[in-house]
Amino acid sequence: MQSLLHLISAVIGIYIWVIFIQVILSWLIAFKVINLQNQFVYTLSNVFYRLTEPALQPIRRFMPNLGGVDISPVILILLLYFVQNLLHEYWPA
């Protein structure tokens, strides 16, 4: 059972990194540091968007409009850390 716990914890950790990369990538695109005309950048952006959007969309539906500031990734990361800690609490090592 410990192996399953470590696997789930590792997947959550990797997904948190995917969210961080998506946020940084979206900032770089918004500030025109990188350009979506580049095929590699477009593909990378599309992959990370498709990985994170299904989890972020339900959170965005419940969030109030904060004037263009999207804090849904922060809330998702906090929820993932909560789930990770909850798993370790119920299945201690």
DSSP file (Angstrom, degrees, kcal/mol; ACC not computed):
  #  RESIDUE AA STRUCTURE BP1 BP2  ACC     N-H-->O    O-->H-N    N-H-->O    O-->H-N    TCO  KAPPA ALPHA  PHI   PSI    X-CA   Y-CA   Z-CA
    1    1 A M     >        0   0    0      0, 0.0     4,-1.8     0, 0.0     5,-0.1   0.000 360.0 360.0 360.0 -28.5    0.0    0.0    0.0
    2    2 A Q  H  >  +     0   0    0      1,-0.2     4,-2.5     2,-0.2     5,-0.2   0.861 360.0  56.8 -64.9 -35.4    3.0    2.3    0.6
    3    3 A S  H  > S+     0   0    0      1,-0.2     4,-2.2     2,-0.2    -1,-0.2   0.900 106.5  49.0 -63.7 -40.1    4.0    2.0   -3.1
    4    4 A L  H  > S+     0   0    0      2,-0.2     4,-2.6     1,-0.2     5,-0.2   0.900 110.3  51.5 -65.2 -40.7    0.6    3.2   -4.2
    5    5 A L  H  X S+     0   0    0     -4,-1.8     4,-2.4     1,-0.2    -2,-0.2   0.922 111.3  46.9 -61.4 -44.9    0.8    6.2   -1.8
    6    6 A H  H  X S+     0   0    0     -4,-2.5     4,-2.3     2,-0.2    -1,-0.2   0.876 111.9  51.3 -66.6 -36.9    4.2    7.1   -3.1
    7    7 A L  H  X S+     0   0    0     -4,-2.2     4,-2.4     2,-0.2    -2,-0.2   0.944 112.2  45.1 -64.6 -48.0    3.0    6.8   -6.7
    8    8 A I  H  X S+     0   0    0     -4,-2.6     4,-2.3     1,-0.2    -2,-0.2   0.905 113.6  50.6 -62.8 -41.5    0.0    9.0   -6.1
    9    9 A S  H  X S+     0   0    0     -4,-2.4     4,-2.2    -5,-0.2    -1,-0.2   0.890 110.8  48.8 -63.9 -39.4    2.2   11.5   -4.2
   10   10 A A  H  X S+     0   0    0     -4,-2.3     4,-2.5     2,-0.2    -2,-0.2   0.898 110.5  50.5 -67.3 -40.6    4.7   11.6   -7.1
   11   11 A V  H  X S+     0   0    0     -4,-2.4     4,-2.3     2,-0.2    -2,-0.2   0.907 110.9  49.0 -64.8 -41.1    1.9   12.1   -9.7
   12   12 A I  H  X S+     0   0    0     -4,-2.3     4,-2.0     2,-0.2    -2,-0.2   0.917 111.3  50.4 -63.2 -42.5    0.5   15.0   -7.6
   13   13 A G  H  X S+     0   0    0     -4,-2.2     4,-1.7     1,-0.2    -2,-0.2   0.902 110.9  48.0 -62.6 -41.7    4.0   16.5   -7.4
   14   14 A I  H  X S+     0   0    0     -4,-2.5     4,-2.0     1,-0.2    -1,-0.2   0.894 110.3  52.2 -65.6 -39.7    4.5   16.2  -11.1
   15   15 A Y  H  X S+     0   0    0     -4,-2.3     4,-2.1     1,-0.2    -1,-0.2   0.860 105.3  55.1 -67.2 -34.0    1.1   17.8  -11.8
   16   16 A I  H  X S+     0   0    0     -4,-2.0     4,-2.2     2,-0.2    -1,-0.2   0.911 108.5  48.9 -62.7 -41.2    2.0   20.7   -9.5
   17   17 A W  H  X S+     0   0    0     -4,-1.7     4,-2.6     2,-0.2    -2,-0.2   0.876 107.8  54.6 -64.8 -37.2    5.1   21.3  -11.6
   18   18 A V  H  X S+     0   0    0     -4,-2.0     4,-2.3     2,-0.2    -2,-0.2   0.901 108.2  49.3 -62.4 -40.1    3.0   21.1  -14.8
   19   19 A I  H  X S+     0   0    0     -4,-2.1     4,-2.4     2,-0.2    -2,-0.2   0.927 110.5  50.3 -64.4 -44.8    0.8   23.9  -13.4
   20   20 A F  H  X S+     0   0    0     -4,-2.2     4,-2.5     1,-0.2     5,-0.2   0.924 111.4  48.4 -58.6 -45.3    3.8   26.0  -12.5
   21   21 A I  H  X S+     0   0    0     -4,-2.6     4,-2.7     1,-0.2    -1,-0.2   0.902 110.7  51.1 -63.6 -41.1    5.2   25.6  -16.0
   22   22 A Q  H  X S+     0   0    0     -4,-2.3     4,-2.4     2,-0.2    -1,-0.2   0.910 110.9  48.4 -62.6 -42.3    1.9   26.5  -17.6
   23   23 A V  H  X S+     0   0    0     -4,-2.4     4,-2.1     2,-0.2    -2,-0.2   0.945 114.5  44.6 -63.9 -48.1    1.6   29.6  -15.5
   24   24 A I  H  X S+     0   0    0     -4,-2.5     4,-2.5     1,-0.2    -2,-0.2   0.904 113.4  51.2 -64.2 -41.2    5.2   30.8  -16.3
   25   25 A L  H  X S+     0   0    0     -4,-2.7     4,-2.0    -5,-0.2    -1,-0.2   0.901 109.3  50.1 -62.8 -41.0    4.6   29.9  -20.0
   26   26 A S  H  X S+     0   0    0     -4,-2.4     4,-2.5     2,-0.2    -1,-0.2   0.869 110.5  50.3 -67.5 -35.1    1.4   31.9  -20.1
   27   27 A W  H  X S+     0   0    0     -4,-2.1     4,-2.6     2,-0.2     6,-0.2   0.928 109.5  50.5 -65.3 -44.3    3.2   34.9  -18.5
   28   28 A L  H  <>S+     0   0    0     -4,-2.5     5,-2.7     1,-0.2     6,-1.3   0.870 113.7  45.3 -62.5 -36.4    6.0   34.7  -21.1
   29   29 A I  H ><5S+     0   0    0     -4,-2.0     3,-1.2     3,-0.2    -1,-0.2   0.906 112.5  50.9 -71.7 -42.0    3.5   34.6  -23.9
   30   30 A A  H 3<5S+     0   0    0     -4,-2.5    -2,-0.2     1,-0.3    -1,-0.2   0.870 113.1  44.8 -64.6 -37.1    1.4   37.5  -22.4
   31   31 A F  T 3<5S-     0   0    0     -4,-2.6    -1,-0.3    -5,-0.1    -2,-0.2   0.318 113.6-119.8 -90.1   8.8    4.5   39.7  -22.0
   32   32 A K  T < 5S+     0   0    0     -3,-1.2    -3,-0.2     2,-0.2    -4,-0.1   0.813  74.4 130.6  58.1  35.9    5.7   38.8  -25.5
   33   33 A V  S   <S+     0   0    0     -5,-2.7     2,-0.3    -6,-0.2    -4,-0.2   0.852  78.8  26.6 -79.5 -39.1    8.9   37.3  -24.4
   34   34 A I  S    S-     0   0    0     -6,-1.3     2,-0.4    -9,-0.1    -1,-0.2  -0.894  84.6-133.3-121.1 157.1    8.2   34.2  -26.4
   35   35 A N    >   -     0   0    0     -2,-0.3     3,-1.2    -3,-0.1     6,-0.2  -0.890   8.9-145.0-117.6 135.7    6.0   34.1  -29.6
   36   36 A L  T 3  S+     0   0    0     -2,-0.4     6,-0.2     1,-0.2    -1,-0.1   0.555  93.7  79.7 -73.8  -6.7    3.3   31.6  -30.5
   37   37 A Q  T 3  S+     0   0    0      4,-0.1     2,-0.4     5,-0.1    -1,-0.2   0.768  73.7  89.6 -69.1 -24.3    4.4   31.9  -34.1
   38   38 A N  S <> S-     0   0    0     -3,-1.2     4,-2.5     1,-0.2     5,-0.2  -0.624  78.4-143.3 -72.7 126.1    7.2   29.5  -33.2
   39   39 A Q  H  > S+     0   0    0     -2,-0.4     4,-2.6     1,-0.2     5,-0.2   0.875  97.8  51.0 -62.5 -40.1    5.8   26.0  -33.8
   40   40 A F  H  > S+     0   0    0      2,-0.2     4,-2.6     1,-0.2    -1,-0.2   0.921 112.1  46.5 -64.5 -43.9    7.7   24.5  -30.8
   41   41 A V  H  > S+     0   0    0     -6,-0.2     4,-2.7     2,-0.2     5,-0.2   0.906 113.1  50.0 -64.6 -41.8    6.4   27.2  -28.4
   42   42 A Y  H  X S+     0   0    0     -4,-2.5     4,-2.5     2,-0.2    -2,-0.2   0.927 112.8  46.1 -62.4 -45.3    2.9   26.7  -29.8
   43   43 A T  H  X S+     0   0    0     -4,-2.6     4,-2.4     2,-0.2    -2,-0.2   0.925 114.1  48.0 -64.3 -44.9    3.0   23.0  -29.3
   44   44 A L  H  X S+     0   0    0     -4,-2.6     4,-2.2     1,-0.2     5,-0.2   0.918 113.0  48.2 -62.4 -44.2    4.4   23.2  -25.8
   45   45 A S  H  X S+     0   0    0     -4,-2.7     4,-2.3     1,-0.2    -1,-0.2   0.905 111.7  50.1 -62.7 -41.9    1.8   25.8  -24.8
   46   46 A N  H  X S+     0   0    0     -4,-2.5     4,-2.4    -5,-0.2    -2,-0.2   0.895 109.7  50.8 -64.7 -40.9   -1.0   23.7  -26.3
   47   47 A V  H  X S+     0   0    0     -4,-2.4     4,-1.6     2,-0.2    -2,-0.2   0.940 113.7  43.6 -62.9 -48.0    0.2   20.6  -24.4
   48   48 A F  H  X S+     0   0    0     -4,-2.2     4,-1.8     1,-0.2     5,-0.2   0.855 112.5  53.5 -68.9 -33.4    0.4   22.3  -21.1
   49   49 A Y  H  X S+     0   0    0     -4,-2.3     4,-2.7    -5,-0.2    -1,-0.2   0.932 109.9  47.5 -63.1 -45.8   -2.9   24.0  -21.7
   50   50 A R  H  < S+     0   0    0     -4,-2.4    -2,-0.2     1,-0.2    -1,-0.2   0.791 112.5  50.4 -68.0 -27.1   -4.6   20.7  -22.4
   51   51 A L  H  < S+     0   0    0     -4,-1.6    -1,-0.2    -5,-0.2     4,-0.2   0.841 121.7  30.1 -77.1 -33.5   -3.1   19.2  -19.3
   52   52 A T  H >X S+     0   0    0     -4,-1.8     4,-1.9    -5,-0.1     3,-0.8   0.766 101.6  74.7 -99.8 -27.8   -4.1   21.9  -16.9
   53   53 A E  H 3X S+     0   0    0     -4,-2.7     4,-2.6     1,-0.2    -3,-0.1   0.862  89.5  58.1 -61.6 -39.5   -7.4   23.3  -18.3
   54   54 A P  H 34 S+     0   0    0      0, 0.0    -1,-0.2     0, 0.0    -2,-0.1   0.840 114.2  40.0 -60.4 -29.2   -9.7   20.4  -17.2
   55   55 A A  H <> S+     0   0    0     -3,-0.8     4,-0.5    -4,-0.2    -2,-0.2   0.793 118.5  46.4 -86.5 -29.5   -8.6   20.9  -13.6
   56   56 A L  H  X S+     0   0    0     -4,-1.9     4,-2.2     1,-0.2     3,-0.3   0.813  97.9  70.0 -83.0 -30.6   -8.6   24.8  -13.7
   57   57 A Q  H  X S+     0   0    0     -4,-2.6     4,-1.5     1,-0.2    -1,-0.2   0.894  97.2  49.1 -59.7 -45.5  -12.0   25.3  -15.5
   58   58 A P  H  > S+     0   0    0      0, 0.0     4,-0.8     0, 0.0    -1,-0.2   0.865 112.0  50.5 -63.8 -32.1  -14.2   24.1  -12.6
   59   59 A I  H >X S+     0   0    0     -4,-0.5     4,-0.9    -3,-0.3     3,-0.8   0.901 106.9  54.1 -69.6 -39.9  -12.3   26.4  -10.2
   60   60 A R  H 3< S+     0   0    0     -4,-2.2    -1,-0.2     1,-0.2     3,-0.2   0.799  99.9  62.3 -64.6 -28.7  -12.7   29.4  -12.5
   61   61 A R  H 3< S+     0   0    0     -4,-1.5    -1,-0.2     1,-0.2    -2,-0.2   0.835 110.0  39.3 -65.8 -30.9  -16.5   28.9  -12.6
   62   62 A F  H << S+     0   0    0     -3,-0.8    -1,-0.2    -4,-0.8    -2,-0.2   0.574  96.8  96.2 -95.5 -10.4  -16.7   29.5   -8.9
   63   63 A M  S  < S-     0   0    0     -4,-0.9     2,-0.1    -3,-0.2     3,-0.0  -0.578  74.2-123.8 -82.3 139.9  -14.1   32.3   -8.7
   64   64 A P        -     0   0    0      0, 0.0     2,-0.5     0, 0.0    -1,-0.1  -0.402  39.2 -88.7 -74.3 161.4  -15.3   36.0   -8.7
   65   65 A N        -     0   0    0      1,-0.1     5,-0.1    -2,-0.1     0, 0.0  -0.589  40.5-174.6 -72.5 121.2  -13.9   38.3  -11.4
   66   66 A L        -     0   0    0     -2,-0.5     3,-0.3     3,-0.4    -1,-0.1   0.018  56.5 -88.8-107.9  26.3  -10.7   39.8  -10.0
   67   67 A G  S    S-     0   0    0      1,-0.2     3,-0.1     2,-0.0    -2,-0.1   0.886  91.3 -38.4  74.4  40.1  -10.0   42.2  -12.9
   68   68 A G  S    S+     0   0    0      1,-0.3     2,-0.6     0, 0.0    -1,-0.2   0.393 106.0 122.7  93.4  -4.0   -8.0   40.0  -15.1
   69   69 A V        -     0   0    0     -3,-0.3     2,-0.7     2,-0.0    -3,-0.4  -0.833  47.6-156.8 -95.0 122.9   -6.0   38.3  -12.4
   70   70 A D        +     0   0    0     -2,-0.6     4,-0.2     1,-0.1    -5,-0.1  -0.867  22.4 166.7-103.4 108.4   -6.4   34.5  -12.5
   71   71 A I     >  +     0   0    0     -2,-0.7     4,-2.0     1,-0.2     3,-0.2   0.272  48.1 104.8-102.8  11.0   -5.7   32.9   -9.1
   72   72 A S  H  > S+     0   0    0      1,-0.2     4,-2.5     2,-0.2     5,-0.2   0.856  76.5  55.7 -62.3 -35.1   -7.2   29.5  -10.0
   73   73 A P  H  > S+     0   0    0      0, 0.0     4,-2.5     0, 0.0    -1,-0.2   0.897 107.2  50.6 -62.8 -36.1   -3.7   27.9  -10.4
   74   74 A V  H  > S+     0   0    0     -3,-0.2     4,-2.3     2,-0.2    -2,-0.2   0.924 111.7  47.1 -64.8 -43.5   -2.9   29.0   -6.8
   75   75 A I  H  X S+     0   0    0     -4,-2.0     4,-2.3     2,-0.2    -1,-0.2   0.903 112.3  50.0 -65.4 -41.0   -6.1   27.4   -5.5
   76   76 A L  H  X S+     0   0    0     -4,-2.5     4,-2.5     2,-0.2    -2,-0.2   0.906 110.3  49.8 -64.5 -41.2   -5.5   24.2   -7.5
   77   77 A I  H  X S+     0   0    0     -4,-2.5     4,-2.5     2,-0.2    -2,-0.2   0.915 111.0  49.6 -63.8 -41.9   -2.0   23.9   -6.1
   78   78 A L  H  X S+     0   0    0     -4,-2.3     4,-2.1     1,-0.2    -2,-0.2   0.905 111.4  49.3 -62.5 -40.9   -3.3   24.5   -2.6
   79   79 A L  H  X S+     0   0    0     -4,-2.3     4,-2.5     2,-0.2    -2,-0.2   0.895 110.7  50.2 -64.3 -40.0   -5.9   21.8   -3.1
   80   80 A L  H  X S+     0   0    0     -4,-2.5     4,-2.5     2,-0.2    -2,-0.2   0.904 110.6  48.8 -66.7 -40.3   -3.3   19.4   -4.5
   81   81 A Y  H  X S+     0   0    0     -4,-2.5     4,-2.6     2,-0.2    -1,-0.2   0.888 110.9  52.0 -63.6 -37.5   -1.1   20.0   -1.5
   82   82 A F  H  X S+     0   0    0     -4,-2.1     4,-2.4     2,-0.2    -2,-0.2   0.930 111.1  46.1 -63.4 -45.5   -4.1   19.4    0.8
   83   83 A V  H  X S+     0   0    0     -4,-2.5     4,-2.3     2,-0.2    -2,-0.2   0.901 112.4  51.6 -63.6 -41.1   -4.9   16.1   -0.9
   84   84 A Q  H  X S+     0   0    0     -4,-2.5     4,-1.9     1,-0.2    -2,-0.2   0.925 112.8  44.3 -62.5 -44.9   -1.2   15.0   -0.8
   85   85 A N  H  X S+     0   0    0     -4,-2.6     4,-1.7     1,-0.2    -2,-0.2   0.864 111.2  54.5 -68.1 -35.3   -1.0   15.8    3.0
   86   86 A L  H  X S+     0   0    0     -4,-2.4     4,-2.0     2,-0.2    -2,-0.2   0.897 107.2  50.7 -64.1 -40.4   -4.4   14.1    3.6
   87   87 A L  H  X S+     0   0    0     -4,-2.3     4,-2.1     1,-0.2    -2,-0.2   0.913 111.3  47.8 -62.7 -43.0   -3.1   10.9    1.9
   88   88 A H  H  < S+     0   0    0     -4,-1.9    -1,-0.2     1,-0.2    -2,-0.2   0.800 110.3  53.5 -69.8 -26.9    0.0   10.9    4.1
   89   89 A E  H  < S+     0   0    0     -4,-1.7    -1,-0.2     1,-0.2    -2,-0.2   0.884 114.3  39.2 -73.4 -39.2   -2.1   11.5    7.2
   90   90 A Y  H  < S+     0   0    0     -4,-2.0    -2,-0.2     1,-0.3    -1,-0.2   0.749 125.8  36.6 -85.0 -23.5   -4.4    8.5    6.5
   91   91 A W  S  < S-     0   0    0     -4,-2.1    -1,-0.3    -5,-0.2    -2,-0.1  -0.634  84.5-169.2-123.1  73.4   -1.6    6.2    5.3
   92   92 A P              0   0    0      0, 0.0    -3,-0.1     0, 0.0    -4,-0.0  -0.256 360.0 360.0 -65.2 151.6    1.4    7.1    7.4
   93   93 A A              0   0    0     -5,-0.2    -4,-0.1   -91,-0.0   -91,-0.0   0.474 360.0 360.0 -76.1 360.0    4.8    5.7    6.4
